[in-house]
Amino acid sequence: MATIDIAAITRSHENRTLHVALLAAIFLVLLGGRVEARTMLTVSGDVTKQTFTRTQLIQLADRTIKTQTPWTEEEQVFLGVSAQKLLETLNKPAHSLKAYALNDYWAVIPTDDINKYNPIFAIKKNGDWMRIRDKGPIWVIYPLSAFNQLDNEVLHSRMAWQVNRIEVLKE
């Protein structure tokens, strides 16, 4: 009759549990680093294609907009890279932009809007990173309250959310 070594089975199970926990910890550490280094925005079109991580975008962030929107309650504070700053960074002043969402919705932000409103590509709302479930990672925000444009459906249509790509259009 065969004997079962319960102690060996227990040690084997404990070793497997330890290995799984160690692999999970390594994965989380690696994933945590990748979140910061992962491309958040790709810019192409009438420029050399460039990619930006969240860290790069926060370093470029130059404008805060405090505004109401049709999709939020009360005034919200958005931080991001202004359209003018993005164009300046790309050495392409006076160009229109086409913002694409994760679901391929797109909206053109004309040069006139950039000059008048200077909308931002918001990456933070009320101090928190924009998440996909909350219209992030990037949301085009116009200063609707400052210009008394809360009911402007044309501007609303240009406020694309879940943006991950921008095309610089030829002028």
Secondary structure by P-SEA (a helix, b strand, c coil): ccccaaaaaaaaaaaaaaaaaaaaaaaaaaaaaaaaacccbbbbccccbbbbcaaaaaaaccccccccccccccbbbbbcccaaaaaaaacccbbbbbbbccccccccccaaaaacccccccccccccccccccccccccccccccccccccaaaaaaccccccbbbbccc
